[in-house]
Amino acid sequence: MENYLFEKMDVPKAYMKLALPVVLSMIVSLVYNMVDTYFIALTGVQELVAGVSLVAPMFT
């Protein structure tokens, strides 16, 4: 049963089963970064927003 996904499942189904969690986690991370940037932008300090924008790709 352990290797069913890799040995017997159709490739599109296996791909979706493996890729879907990755895509969902990337979407959650993107939304988190956007909300974080929004709340930092409310402070009115441009340097903080620039810092978040520069560090966000490294964090990801």
C-alpha distance matrix in Angstrom:
0.0 3.8 5.6 5.3 8.3 10.2 9.9 10.1 11.2 15.0 16.7 18.8 16.1 14.0 17.4 18.4 15.4 16.1 19.9 20.7 20.5 22.6 25.1 25.5 26.1 28.7 30.4 30.7 32.1 34.6 35.8 36.3 38.3 40.4 41.2 42.0 44.4 46.0 46.9 48.1 50.2 51.9 53.6 55.6 55.1 54.2 53.3 50.5 48.9 49.3 47.7 44.6 44.4 44.6 42.1 39.4 38.0 37.9 36.2 33.5
3.8 0.0 3.8 5.8 7.4 8.7 9.5 10.9 11.8 15.3 16.2 18.4 16.0 13.2 16.1 17.4 14.3 14.1 17.9 19.2 18.6 20.2 23.1 23.7 23.9 26.3 28.4 28.7 29.7 32.3 33.7 34.0 35.9 38.2 39.1 39.6 41.9 43.8 44.6 45.6 47.8 49.6 51.1 53.1 52.4 51.4 50.4 47.6 46.2 46.5 44.7 41.7 41.6 41.6 39.0 36.5 35.0 34.7 33.0 30.5
5.6 3.8 0.0 3.8 5.4 5.4 5.9 7.9 9.3 12.7 13.4 16.1 14.2 11.3 14.2 16.2 13.6 13.3 17.0 18.8 18.8 20.0 22.7 23.9 24.3 26.2 28.4 29.2 30.1 32.3 34.1 34.6 36.2 38.4 39.7 40.3 42.3 44.2 45.4 46.3 48.2 50.2 51.8 53.6 52.8 51.6 50.5 48.0 46.4 46.4 44.8 41.9 41.5 41.3 39.0 36.5 34.7 34.5 33.2 30.4
5.3 5.8 3.8 0.0 3.8 5.5 5.2 5.3 6.3 10.0 11.5 14.0 11.7 9.6 13.0 14.6 12.2 13.0 16.5 17.9 18.5 20.1 22.3 23.4 24.3 26.3 28.1 29.0 30.4 32.4 33.9 34.8 36.5 38.4 39.6 40.6 42.6 44.2 45.5 46.7 48.5 50.4 52.2 53.9 53.4 52.2 51.4 48.8 47.0 47.2 45.8 42.8 42.2 42.3 40.2 37.4 35.6 35.8 34.5 31.5
8.3 7.4 5.4 3.8 0.0 3.8 5.8 6.2 5.2 8.3 8.9 11.0 8.8 6.0 9.4 11.0 8.8 9.3 12.8 14.3 15.1 16.6 18.7 19.9 21.0 22.8 24.6 25.7 27.0 28.8 30.4 31.5 33.1 34.9 36.3 37.3 39.1 40.8 42.2 43.4 45.0 47.0 48.9 50.5 50.0 48.6 47.9 45.4 43.5 43.6 42.4 39.4 38.6 38.8 36.8 34.0 32.2 32.5 31.2 28.1
10.2 8.7 5.4 5.5 3.8 0.0 3.8 6.2 6.5 8.8 8.4 11.4 10.5 7.3 9.7 12.5 11.0 10.5 13.6 16.0 16.8 17.5 19.7 21.5 22.3 23.7 25.8 27.2 28.0 29.7 31.8 32.8 34.0 35.9 37.6 38.4 40.0 41.9 43.5 44.3 45.9 48.2 49.9 51.3 50.6 49.1 48.2 45.9 44.0 43.8 42.5 39.7 38.8 38.6 36.7 34.1 31.9 32.2 31.2 28.1
9.9 9.5 5.9 5.2 5.8 3.8 0.0 3.8 6.3 8.7 9.5 12.9 12.1 9.7 12.5 15.2 13.9 14.0 17.0 19.2 20.3 21.1 23.2 25.0 26.0 27.3 29.3 30.8 31.7 33.4 35.3 36.4 37.7 39.5 41.2 42.1 43.7 45.6 47.1 48.0 49.6 51.8 53.6 55.0 54.3 52.7 51.9 49.6 47.7 47.5 46.2 43.4 42.5 42.3 40.5 37.9 35.6 35.8 35.0 31.9
10.1 10.9 7.9 5.3 6.2 6.2 3.8 0.0 3.8 6.6 8.8 11.8 10.5 9.3 12.6 14.6 13.5 14.5 17.5 19.1 20.7 22.0 23.5 25.1 26.6 28.0 29.6 31.1 32.5 34.0 35.7 37.0 38.5 40.1 41.6 42.8 44.5 46.1 47.7 48.9 50.3 52.4 54.4 55.8 55.4 53.8 53.2 50.9 48.8 48.7 47.7 44.7 43.7 43.9 42.1 39.3 37.2 37.7 36.7 33.5
11.2 11.8 9.3 6.3 5.2 6.5 6.3 3.8 0.0 3.8 6.3 8.5 6.8 6.1 9.6 11.1 10.2 11.8 14.5 15.8 17.7 19.1 20.4 21.9 23.7 25.1 26.4 28.0 29.6 30.9 32.4 34.0 35.6 36.9 38.4 39.9 41.4 42.9 44.6 45.9 47.2 49.2 51.4 52.7 52.5 50.9 50.5 48.1 45.9 46.0 45.1 42.1 41.0 41.4 39.7 36.7 34.8 35.6 34.5 31.1
15.0 15.3 12.7 10.0 8.3 8.8 8.7 6.6 3.8 0.0 3.8 5.7 5.4 6.1 8.5 10.2 10.6 12.3 14.1 15.5 18.1 19.2 19.8 21.6 23.8 24.7 25.8 27.9 29.4 30.3 31.9 33.8 35.2 36.2 38.0 39.6 40.9 42.2 44.3 45.5 46.6 48.7 50.9 52.1 51.9 50.2 49.9 47.7 45.2 45.3 44.7 41.6 40.2 40.7 39.4 36.3 34.2 35.3 34.5 31.0
16.7 16.2 13.4 11.5 8.9 8.4 9.5 8.8 6.3 3.8 0.0 3.8 5.5 5.1 5.9 8.5 9.8 10.5 11.7 13.8 16.5 16.9 17.5 19.8 21.8 22.3 23.6 25.9 27.1 27.8 29.8 31.7 32.7 33.8 35.9 37.3 38.4 39.9 42.1 43.1 44.1 46.4 48.6 49.5 49.2 47.3 47.0 44.9 42.4 42.3 41.7 38.8 37.2 37.6 36.4 33.4 31.1 32.2 31.6 28.1
18.8 18.4 16.1 14.0 11.0 11.4 12.9 11.8 8.5 5.7 3.8 0.0 3.8 5.5 5.0 6.2 8.6 10.0 10.2 11.6 14.9 15.5 15.3 17.5 19.9 20.3 21.1 23.7 25.2 25.6 27.2 29.5 30.6 31.4 33.4 35.1 36.1 37.4 39.6 40.9 41.6 43.8 46.2 47.1 47.0 45.2 45.1 43.0 40.4 40.4 40.0 37.0 35.4 36.0 35.0 31.8 29.7 31.2 30.6 26.9
16.1 16.0 14.2 11.7 8.8 10.5 12.1 10.5 6.8 5.4 5.5 3.8 0.0 3.8 5.4 5.2 6.1 8.6 9.8 10.5 13.3 14.8 15.0 16.5 19.0 20.1 20.8 22.8 24.7 25.5 26.8 28.8 30.4 31.3 32.9 34.7 36.0 37.2 39.2 40.6 41.6 43.6 46.0 47.2 47.2 45.6 45.5 43.2 40.7 41.0 40.5 37.3 36.0 36.8 35.4 32.2 30.4 31.8 30.6 27.0
14.0 13.2 11.3 9.6 6.0 7.3 9.7 9.3 6.1 6.1 5.1 5.5 3.8 0.0 3.8 5.5 5.0 6.2 8.4 10.0 12.2 13.3 14.4 16.1 17.9 19.1 20.5 22.3 23.7 24.9 26.6 28.2 29.6 30.9 32.6 34.0 35.4 36.9 38.8 40.0 41.2 43.3 45.4 46.7 46.4 44.9 44.5 42.1 39.8 40.0 39.2 36.1 34.9 35.4 33.9 30.8 28.8 29.8 28.7 25.3
17.4 16.1 14.2 13.0 9.4 9.7 12.5 12.6 9.6 8.5 5.9 5.0 5.4 3.8 0.0 3.8 5.5 5.3 5.8 8.2 10.8 11.0 11.7 14.1 15.9 16.4 17.9 20.1 21.3 22.1 24.0 25.8 26.9 28.2 30.1 31.5 32.6 34.2 36.3 37.3 38.4 40.7 42.8 43.9 43.5 41.8 41.4 39.3 36.8 36.8 36.2 33.2 31.8 32.2 30.9 27.8 25.7 26.9 26.1 22.5
18.4 17.4 16.2 14.6 11.0 12.5 15.2 14.6 11.1 10.2 8.5 6.2 5.2 5.5 3.8 0.0 3.8 5.4 5.0 5.5 8.8 9.9 9.9 11.6 14.0 14.9 15.7 17.8 19.5 20.3 21.8 23.8 25.2 26.2 27.9 29.6 30.9 32.1 34.1 35.5 36.5 38.5 40.9 42.0 42.0 40.4 40.3 38.0 35.5 35.8 35.3 32.1 30.8 31.7 30.4 27.0 25.3 26.9 25.7 22.1
15.4 14.3 13.6 12.2 8.8 11.0 13.9 13.5 10.2 10.6 9.8 8.6 6.1 5.0 5.5 3.8 0.0 3.8 5.8 5.8 7.6 9.7 10.8 11.7 13.7 15.4 16.4 17.8 19.7 21.1 22.3 23.9 25.6 27.0 28.3 29.8 31.5 32.8 34.5 35.9 37.3 39.1 41.3 42.8 42.7 41.4 41.1 38.5 36.3 36.8 35.9 32.6 31.8 32.6 30.9 27.6 26.1 27.3 25.7 22.3
16.1 14.1 13.3 13.0 9.3 10.5 14.0 14.5 11.8 12.3 10.5 10.0 8.6 6.2 5.3 5.4 3.8 0.0 3.8 5.8 6.6 7.4 9.4 11.1 12.1 13.6 15.4 16.8 18.0 19.6 21.4 22.6 24.0 25.7 27.3 28.3 30.0 31.7 33.3 34.3 35.8 37.9 39.9 41.3 40.9 39.5 38.9 36.4 34.3 34.6 33.5 30.4 29.5 30.0 28.2 25.1 23.4 24.2 22.8 19.5
19.9 17.9 17.0 16.5 12.8 13.6 17.0 17.5 14.5 14.1 11.7 10.2 9.8 8.4 5.8 5.0 5.8 3.8 0.0 3.8 5.7 5.3 6.2 8.7 10.1 10.7 12.4 14.5 15.5 16.6 18.6 20.1 21.3 22.7 24.6 25.8 27.1 28.8 30.7 31.7 32.9 35.1 37.2 38.4 38.1 36.5 36.1 33.8 31.4 31.6 30.8 27.7 26.6 27.2 25.7 22.5 20.7 22.0 20.8 17.2
20.7 19.2 18.8 17.9 14.3 16.0 19.2 19.1 15.8 15.5 13.8 11.6 10.5 10.0 8.2 5.5 5.8 5.8 3.8 0.0 3.8 5.4 5.2 6.1 8.6 9.9 10.6 12.4 14.3 15.4 16.6 18.4 20.1 21.2 22.7 24.3 25.8 27.1 28.9 30.3 31.5 33.4 35.7 37.1 37.1 35.7 35.6 33.1 30.7 31.3 30.7 27.3 26.3 27.5 25.9 22.5 21.3 22.8 21.2 17.7
20.5 18.6 18.8 18.5 15.1 16.8 20.3 20.7 17.7 18.1 16.5 14.9 13.3 12.2 10.8 8.8 7.6 6.6 5.7 3.8 0.0 3.8 5.5 5.1 6.1 8.6 9.9 10.6 12.3 14.2 15.4 16.5 18.4 20.0 21.2 22.4 24.3 25.8 27.2 28.5 30.1 31.9 34.0 35.6 35.5 34.4 34.1 31.3 29.2 30.0 28.9 25.5 25.1 26.1 24.1 20.7 19.9 21.0 18.9 15.8
22.6 20.2 20.0 20.1 16.6 17.5 21.1 22.0 19.1 19.2 16.9 15.5 14.8 13.3 11.0 9.9 9.7 7.4 5.3 5.4 3.8 0.0 3.8 5.5 5.2 6.3 8.7 10.0 10.6 12.4 14.4 15.4 16.6 18.5 20.2 21.0 22.6 24.5 26.0 27.0 28.5 30.7 32.5 33.9 33.5 32.1 31.6 29.1 27.0 27.3 26.3 23.1 22.4 23.1 21.2 17.9 16.7 17.8 16.1 12.7
25.1 23.1 22.7 22.3 18.7 19.7 23.2 23.5 20.4 19.8 17.5 15.3 15.0 14.4 11.7 9.9 10.8 9.4 6.2 5.2 5.5 3.8 0.0 3.8 5.5 5.1 6.3 8.7 9.9 10.5 12.4 14.2 15.4 16.6 18.5 19.9 21.1 22.6 24.6 25.7 26.9 29.0 31.2 32.4 32.2 30.7 30.6 28.2 25.7 26.2 25.6 22.3 21.2 22.4 21.0 17.5 16.3 18.2 16.7 13.1
25.5 23.7 23.9 23.4 19.9 21.5 25.0 25.1 21.9 21.6 19.8 17.5 16.5 16.1 14.1 11.6 11.7 11.1 8.7 6.1 5.1 5.5 3.8 0.0 3.8 5.4 5.1 6.3 8.6 9.8 10.7 12.3 14.3 15.4 16.6 18.3 20.0 21.1 22.8 24.3 25.7 27.4 29.7 31.2 31.3 30.2 30.3 27.5 25.2 26.2 25.6 22.0 21.4 23.0 21.4 17.7 17.4 19.2 17.0 13.9
26.1 23.9 24.3 24.3 21.0 22.3 26.0 26.6 23.7 23.8 21.8 19.9 19.0 17.9 15.9 14.0 13.7 12.1 10.1 8.6 6.1 5.2 5.5 3.8 0.0 3.8 5.4 5.1 6.2 8.6 9.9 10.5 12.3 14.3 15.4 16.3 18.3 20.0 21.2 22.4 24.2 26.0 27.9 29.6 29.4 28.4 28.1 25.2 23.2 24.2 23.1 19.6 19.4 20.6 18.6 15.1 14.9 16.2 13.8 10.9
28.7 26.3 26.2 26.3 22.8 23.7 27.3 28.0 25.1 24.7 22.3 20.3 20.1 19.1 16.4 14.9 15.4 13.6 10.7 9.9 8.6 6.3 5.1 5.4 3.8 0.0 3.8 5.4 5.0 6.1 8.6 9.8 10.5 12.3 14.3 15.2 16.4 18.3 20.1 21.0 22.3 24.6 26.5 27.8 27.4 26.0 25.7 23.2 20.9 21.5 20.7 17.3 16.6 17.8 16.2 12.6 12.0 13.9 12.0 8.7
30.4 28.4 28.4 28.1 24.6 25.8 29.3 29.6 26.4 25.8 23.6 21.1 20.8 20.5 17.9 15.7 16.4 15.4 12.4 10.6 9.9 8.7 6.3 5.1 5.4 3.8 0.0 3.8 5.4 5.0 6.2 8.5 9.9 10.6 12.3 14.1 15.3 16.5 18.5 19.9 20.9 22.9 25.2 26.5 26.6 25.4 25.6 23.1 20.5 21.5 21.3 17.7 16.8 18.8 17.6 13.8 13.9 16.3 14.3 11.4
30.7 28.7 29.2 29.0 25.7 27.2 30.8 31.1 28.0 27.9 25.9 23.7 22.8 22.3 20.1 17.8 17.8 16.8 14.5 12.4 10.6 10.0 8.7 6.3 5.1 5.4 3.8 0.0 3.8 5.4 5.2 6.1 8.7 9.9 10.6 12.1 14.2 15.3 16.6 18.3 19.8 21.4 23.6 25.3 25.5 24.8 24.9 21.9 19.8 21.3 20.6 16.8 16.8 18.9 17.2 13.5 14.4 16.3 13.6 11.4
32.1 29.7 30.1 30.4 27.0 28.0 31.7 32.5 29.6 29.4 27.1 25.2 24.7 23.7 21.3 19.5 19.7 18.0 15.5 14.3 12.3 10.6 9.9 8.6 6.2 5.0 5.4 3.8 0.0 3.8 5.5 5.0 6.2 8.7 10.0 10.4 12.2 14.2 15.5 16.4 18.1 20.2 21.9 23.5 23.2 22.3 22.0 19.1 17.1 18.3 17.3 13.6 13.7 15.4 13.5 9.9 10.8 12.6 9.9 7.8
34.6 32.3 32.3 32.4 28.8 29.7 33.4 34.0 30.9 30.3 27.8 25.6 25.5 24.9 22.1 20.3 21.1 19.6 16.6 15.4 14.2 12.4 10.5 9.8 8.6 6.1 5.0 5.4 3.8 0.0 3.8 5.4 5.2 6.2 8.7 9.8 10.6 12.3 14.5 15.3 16.3 18.7 20.7 21.8 21.7 20.4 20.6 18.1 15.5 16.6 16.3 12.7 11.9 14.2 13.2 9.4 10.2 12.9 11.1 9.0
35.8 33.7 34.1 33.9 30.4 31.8 35.3 35.7 32.4 31.9 29.8 27.2 26.8 26.6 24.0 21.8 22.3 21.4 18.6 16.6 15.4 14.4 12.4 10.7 9.9 8.6 6.2 5.2 5.5 3.8 0.0 3.8 5.5 5.1 6.1 8.4 9.8 10.5 12.4 14.2 15.2 16.8 19.3 20.7 21.2 20.4 21.1 18.2 15.7 17.6 17.5 13.8 13.6 16.4 15.4 11.8 13.4 16.0 13.8 12.2
36.3 34.0 34.6 34.8 31.5 32.8 36.4 37.0 34.0 33.8 31.7 29.5 28.8 28.2 25.8 23.8 23.9 22.6 20.1 18.4 16.5 15.4 14.2 12.3 10.5 9.8 8.5 6.1 5.0 5.4 3.8 0.0 3.8 5.5 5.3 6.0 8.5 9.9 10.8 12.2 14.1 15.6 17.5 19.4 19.6 19.2 19.4 16.2 14.3 16.4 15.7 11.9 12.7 15.2 13.6 10.3 12.7 14.6 11.8 11.1
38.3 35.9 36.2 36.5 33.1 34.0 37.7 38.5 35.6 35.2 32.7 30.6 30.4 29.6 26.9 25.2 25.6 24.0 21.3 20.1 18.4 16.6 15.4 14.3 12.3 10.5 9.9 8.7 6.2 5.2 5.5 3.8 0.0 3.8 5.5 5.0 6.1 8.5 10.0 10.4 12.0 14.4 16.0 17.4 17.1 16.2 16.2 13.3 11.1 12.8 12.3 8.5 8.9 11.6 10.4 7.1 9.7 12.0 9.8 9.5
40.4 38.2 38.4 38.4 34.9 35.9 39.5 40.1 36.9 36.2 33.8 31.4 31.3 30.9 28.2 26.2 27.0 25.7 22.7 21.2 20.0 18.5 16.6 15.4 14.3 12.3 10.6 9.9 8.7 6.2 5.1 5.5 3.8 0.0 3.8 5.4 5.1 6.2 8.8 9.9 10.4 12.6 14.9 15.9 16.3 15.4 16.3 13.7 10.8 13.0 13.5 9.9 9.6 13.0 12.8 9.8 12.2 14.9 13.3 12.8
41.2 39.1 39.7 39.6 36.3 37.6 41.2 41.6 38.4 38.0 35.9 33.4 32.9 32.6 30.1 27.9 28.3 27.3 24.6 22.7 21.2 20.2 18.5 16.6 15.4 14.3 12.3 10.6 10.0 8.7 6.1 5.3 5.5 3.8 0.0 3.8 5.4 5.0 6.3 8.6 9.7 10.8 13.3 15.1 16.0 15.9 17.0 13.9 11.7 14.6 14.8 11.3 12.1 15.5 14.8 12.1 15.0 17.3 15.1 15.0
42.0 39.6 40.3 40.6 37.3 38.4 42.1 42.8 39.9 39.6 37.3 35.1 34.7 34.0 31.5 29.6 29.8 28.3 25.8 24.3 22.4 21.0 19.9 18.3 16.3 15.2 14.1 12.1 10.4 9.8 8.4 6.0 5.0 5.4 3.8 0.0 3.8 5.4 5.4 6.2 8.6 10.1 11.6 13.7 13.8 13.9 14.3 10.9 9.4 12.3 11.8 8.4 10.2 13.2 12.1 10.0 13.5 15.2 12.9 13.7
44.4 41.9 42.3 42.6 39.1 40.0 43.7 44.5 41.4 40.9 38.4 36.1 36.0 35.4 32.6 30.9 31.5 30.0 27.1 25.8 24.3 22.6 21.1 20.0 18.3 16.4 15.3 14.2 12.2 10.6 9.8 8.5 6.1 5.1 5.4 3.8 0.0 3.8 5.5 5.1 6.0 8.7 10.3 11.3 11.4 10.8 11.7 8.8 6.3 9.3 9.7 6.7 7.7 11.2 11.2 9.5 12.8 14.9 13.5 14.4
46.0 43.8 44.2 44.2 40.8 41.9 45.6 46.1 42.9 42.2 39.9 37.4 37.2 36.9 34.2 32.1 32.8 31.7 28.8 27.1 25.8 24.5 22.6 21.1 20.0 18.3 16.5 15.3 14.2 12.3 10.5 9.9 8.5 6.2 5.0 5.4 3.8 0.0 3.8 5.5 5.0 6.5 9.3 10.4 11.7 11.7 13.5 11.0 8.5 11.9 13.0 10.3 11.0 14.7 15.0 13.2 16.3 18.6 17.1 17.7
46.9 44.6 45.4 45.5 42.2 43.5 47.1 47.7 44.6 44.3 42.1 39.6 39.2 38.8 36.3 34.1 34.5 33.3 30.7 28.9 27.2 26.0 24.6 22.8 21.2 20.1 18.5 16.6 15.5 14.5 12.4 10.8 10.0 8.8 6.3 5.4 5.5 3.8 0.0 3.8 5.3 5.2 7.3 9.7 11.0 12.2 13.6 10.5 9.4 13.1 13.4 11.0 12.9 16.1 15.8 14.5 18.0 19.7 17.8 18.9
48.1 45.6 46.3 46.7 43.4 44.3 48.0 48.9 45.9 45.5 43.1 40.9 40.6 40.0 37.3 35.5 35.9 34.3 31.7 30.3 28.5 27.0 25.7 24.3 22.4 21.0 19.9 18.3 16.4 15.3 14.2 12.2 10.4 9.9 8.6 6.2 5.1 5.5 3.8 0.0 3.8 5.3 5.6 7.7 7.9 9.0 9.9 6.8 6.2 10.0 10.1 8.4 10.7 13.5 13.5 13.0 16.6 18.0 16.5 18.2
50.2 47.8 48.2 48.5 45.0 45.9 49.6 50.3 47.2 46.6 44.1 41.6 41.6 41.2 38.4 36.5 37.3 35.8 32.9 31.5 30.1 28.5 26.9 25.7 24.2 22.3 20.9 19.8 18.1 16.3 15.2 14.1 12.0 10.4 9.7 8.6 6.0 5.0 5.3 3.8 0.0 3.8 5.3 5.6 6.8 7.2 9.6 7.6 5.9 9.5 11.1 9.8 10.9 14.1 15.0 14.5 17.7 19.6 18.7 20.0
51.9 49.6 50.2 50.4 47.0 48.2 51.8 52.4 49.2 48.7 46.4 43.8 43.6 43.3 40.7 38.5 39.1 37.9 35.1 33.4 31.9 30.7 29.0 27.4 26.0 24.6 22.9 21.4 20.2 18.7 16.8 15.6 14.4 12.6 10.8 10.1 8.7 6.5 5.2 5.3 3.8 0.0 3.8 5.4 8.1 9.8 12.3 10.3 9.5 13.2 14.4 13.2 14.6 17.8 18.4 17.7 21.1 22.9 21.6 22.9
53.6 51.1 51.8 52.2 48.9 49.9 53.6 54.4 51.4 50.9 48.6 46.2 46.0 45.4 42.8 40.9 41.3 39.9 37.2 35.7 34.0 32.5 31.2 29.7 27.9 26.5 25.2 23.6 21.9 20.7 19.3 17.5 16.0 14.9 13.3 11.6 10.3 9.3 7.3 5.6 5.3 3.8 0.0 3.8 5.6 8.5 10.4 8.5 9.2 12.6 13.3 12.9 15.0 17.5 18.0 18.1 21.7 22.9 21.7 23.6
55.6 53.1 53.6 53.9 50.5 51.3 55.0 55.8 52.7 52.1 49.5 47.1 47.2 46.7 43.9 42.0 42.8 41.3 38.4 37.1 35.6 33.9 32.4 31.2 29.6 27.8 26.5 25.3 23.5 21.8 20.7 19.4 17.4 15.9 15.1 13.7 11.3 10.4 9.7 7.7 5.6 5.4 3.8 0.0 3.8 6.2 9.0 8.6 8.7 11.5 13.2 13.4 14.7 17.2 18.5 18.8 22.0 23.5 22.9 24.7
55.1 52.4 52.8 53.4 50.0 50.6 54.3 55.4 52.5 51.9 49.2 47.0 47.2 46.4 43.5 42.0 42.7 40.9 38.1 37.1 35.5 33.5 32.2 31.3 29.4 27.4 26.6 25.5 23.2 21.7 21.2 19.6 17.1 16.3 16.0 13.8 11.4 11.7 11.0 7.9 6.8 8.1 5.6 3.8 0.0 3.8 5.5 5.7 7.0 9.0 10.3 11.4 13.0 14.8 16.1 17.1 20.2 21.3 21.0 23.2
54.2 51.4 51.6 52.2 48.6 49.1 52.7 53.8 50.9 50.2 47.3 45.2 45.6 44.9 41.8 40.4 41.4 39.5 36.5 35.7 34.4 32.1 30.7 30.2 28.4 26.0 25.4 24.8 22.3 20.4 20.4 19.2 16.2 15.4 15.9 13.9 10.8 11.7 12.2 9.0 7.2 9.8 8.5 6.2 3.8 0.0 3.8 5.4 5.2 6.2 8.6 10.1 10.6 12.3 14.3 15.4 18.1 19.4 19.7 21.6
53.3 50.4 50.5 51.4 47.9 48.2 51.9 53.2 50.5 49.9 47.0 45.1 45.5 44.5 41.4 40.3 41.1 38.9 36.1 35.6 34.1 31.6 30.6 30.3 28.1 25.7 25.6 24.9 22.0 20.6 21.1 19.4 16.2 16.3 17.0 14.3 11.7 13.5 13.6 9.9 9.6 12.3 10.4 9.0 5.5 3.8 0.0 3.8 5.5 5.0 6.1 8.7 9.8 10.5 12.1 14.1 16.7 17.3 17.8 20.2
50.5 47.6 48.0 48.8 45.4 45.9 49.6 50.9 48.1 47.7 44.9 43.0 43.2 42.1 39.3 38.0 38.5 36.4 33.8 33.1 31.3 29.1 28.2 27.5 25.2 23.2 23.1 21.9 19.1 18.1 18.2 16.2 13.3 13.7 13.9 10.9 8.8 11.0 10.5 6.8 7.6 10.3 8.5 8.6 5.7 5.4 3.8 0.0 3.8 5.4 5.0 6.3 8.6 9.9 10.6 12.0 15.2 15.8 15.6 18.0
48.9 46.2 46.4 47.0 43.5 44.0 47.7 48.8 45.9 45.2 42.4 40.4 40.7 39.8 36.8 35.5 36.3 34.3 31.4 30.7 29.2 27.0 25.7 25.2 23.2 20.9 20.5 19.8 17.1 15.5 15.7 14.3 11.1 10.8 11.7 9.4 6.3 8.5 9.4 6.2 5.9 9.5 9.2 8.7 7.0 5.2 5.5 3.8 0.0 3.8 5.4 5.2 6.1 8.6 10.0 10.5 13.5 15.0 14.8 16.6
49.3 46.5 46.4 47.2 43.6 43.8 47.5 48.7 46.0 45.3 42.3 40.4 41.0 40.0 36.8 35.8 36.8 34.6 31.6 31.3 30.0 27.3 26.2 26.2 24.2 21.5 21.5 21.3 18.3 16.6 17.6 16.4 12.8 13.0 14.6 12.3 9.3 11.9 13.1 10.0 9.5 13.2 12.6 11.5 9.0 6.2 5.0 5.4 3.8 0.0 3.8 5.5 5.0 6.2 8.6 10.0 12.2 13.5 14.3 16.2
47.7 44.7 44.8 45.8 42.4 42.5 46.2 47.7 45.1 44.7 41.7 40.0 40.5 39.2 36.2 35.3 35.9 33.5 30.8 30.7 28.9 26.3 25.6 25.6 23.1 20.7 21.3 20.6 17.3 16.3 17.5 15.7 12.3 13.5 14.8 11.8 9.7 13.0 13.4 10.1 11.1 14.4 13.3 13.2 10.3 8.6 6.1 5.0 5.4 3.8 0.0 3.8 5.4 5.2 6.1 8.4 11.0 11.3 11.9 14.4
44.6 41.7 41.9 42.8 39.4 39.7 43.4 44.7 42.1 41.6 38.8 37.0 37.3 36.1 33.2 32.1 32.6 30.4 27.7 27.3 25.5 23.1 22.3 22.0 19.6 17.3 17.7 16.8 13.6 12.7 13.8 11.9 8.5 9.9 11.3 8.4 6.7 10.3 11.0 8.4 9.8 13.2 12.9 13.4 11.4 10.1 8.7 6.3 5.2 5.5 3.8 0.0 3.8 5.4 5.2 5.7 9.1 10.1 9.7 11.8
44.4 41.6 41.5 42.2 38.6 38.8 42.5 43.7 41.0 40.2 37.2 35.4 36.0 34.9 31.8 30.8 31.8 29.5 26.6 26.3 25.1 22.4 21.2 21.4 19.4 16.6 16.8 16.8 13.7 11.9 13.6 12.7 8.9 9.6 12.1 10.2 7.7 11.0 12.9 10.7 10.9 14.6 15.0 14.7 13.0 10.6 9.8 8.6 6.1 5.0 5.4 3.8 0.0 3.8 5.7 5.5 7.6 9.7 10.3 11.5
44.6 41.6 41.3 42.3 38.8 38.6 42.3 43.9 41.4 40.7 37.6 36.0 36.8 35.4 32.2 31.7 32.6 30.0 27.2 27.5 26.1 23.1 22.4 23.0 20.6 17.8 18.8 18.9 15.4 14.2 16.4 15.2 11.6 13.0 15.5 13.2 11.2 14.7 16.1 13.5 14.1 17.8 17.5 17.2 14.8 12.3 10.5 9.9 8.6 6.2 5.2 5.4 3.8 0.0 3.8 5.8 6.7 7.7 9.5 11.2
42.1 39.0 39.0 40.2 36.8 36.7 40.5 42.1 39.7 39.4 36.4 35.0 35.4 33.9 30.9 30.4 30.9 28.2 25.7 25.9 24.1 21.2 21.0 21.4 18.6 16.2 17.6 17.2 13.5 13.2 15.4 13.6 10.4 12.8 14.8 12.1 11.2 15.0 15.8 13.5 15.0 18.4 18.0 18.5 16.1 14.3 12.1 10.6 10.0 8.6 6.1 5.2 5.7 3.8 0.0 3.8 5.6 5.3 6.2 8.7
39.4 36.5 36.5 37.4 34.0 34.1 37.9 39.3 36.7 36.3 33.4 31.8 32.2 30.8 27.8 27.0 27.6 25.1 22.5 22.5 20.7 17.9 17.5 17.7 15.1 12.6 13.8 13.5 9.9 9.4 11.8 10.3 7.1 9.8 12.1 10.0 9.5 13.2 14.5 13.0 14.5 17.7 18.1 18.8 17.1 15.4 14.1 12.0 10.5 10.0 8.4 5.7 5.5 5.8 3.8 0.0 3.8 5.4 5.0 6.2
38.0 35.0 34.7 35.6 32.2 31.9 35.6 37.2 34.8 34.2 31.1 29.7 30.4 28.8 25.7 25.3 26.1 23.4 20.7 21.3 19.9 16.7 16.3 17.4 14.9 12.0 13.9 14.4 10.8 10.2 13.4 12.7 9.7 12.2 15.0 13.5 12.8 16.3 18.0 16.6 17.7 21.1 21.7 22.0 20.2 18.1 16.7 15.2 13.5 12.2 11.0 9.1 7.6 6.7 5.6 3.8 0.0 3.8 5.4 5.1
37.9 34.7 34.5 35.8 32.5 32.2 35.8 37.7 35.6 35.3 32.2 31.2 31.8 29.8 26.9 26.9 27.3 24.2 22.0 22.8 21.0 17.8 18.2 19.2 16.2 13.9 16.3 16.3 12.6 12.9 16.0 14.6 12.0 14.9 17.3 15.2 14.9 18.6 19.7 18.0 19.6 22.9 22.9 23.5 21.3 19.4 17.3 15.8 15.0 13.5 11.3 10.1 9.7 7.7 5.3 5.4 3.8 0.0 3.8 5.4
36.2 33.0 33.2 34.5 31.2 31.2 35.0 36.7 34.5 34.5 31.6 30.6 30.6 28.7 26.1 25.7 25.7 22.8 20.8 21.2 18.9 16.1 16.7 17.0 13.8 12.0 14.3 13.6 9.9 11.1 13.8 11.8 9.8 13.3 15.1 12.9 13.5 17.1 17.8 16.5 18.7 21.6 21.7 22.9 21.0 19.7 17.8 15.6 14.8 14.3 11.9 9.7 10.3 9.5 6.2 5.0 5.4 3.8 0.0 3.8
33.5 30.5 30.4 31.5 28.1 28.1 31.9 33.5 31.1 31.0 28.1 26.9 27.0 25.3 22.5 22.1 22.3 19.5 17.2 17.7 15.8 12.7 13.1 13.9 10.9 8.7 11.4 11.4 7.8 9.0 12.2 11.1 9.5 12.8 15.0 13.7 14.4 17.7 18.9 18.2 20.0 22.9 23.6 24.7 23.2 21.6 20.2 18.0 16.6 16.2 14.4 11.8 11.5 11.2 8.7 6.2 5.1 5.4 3.8 0.0
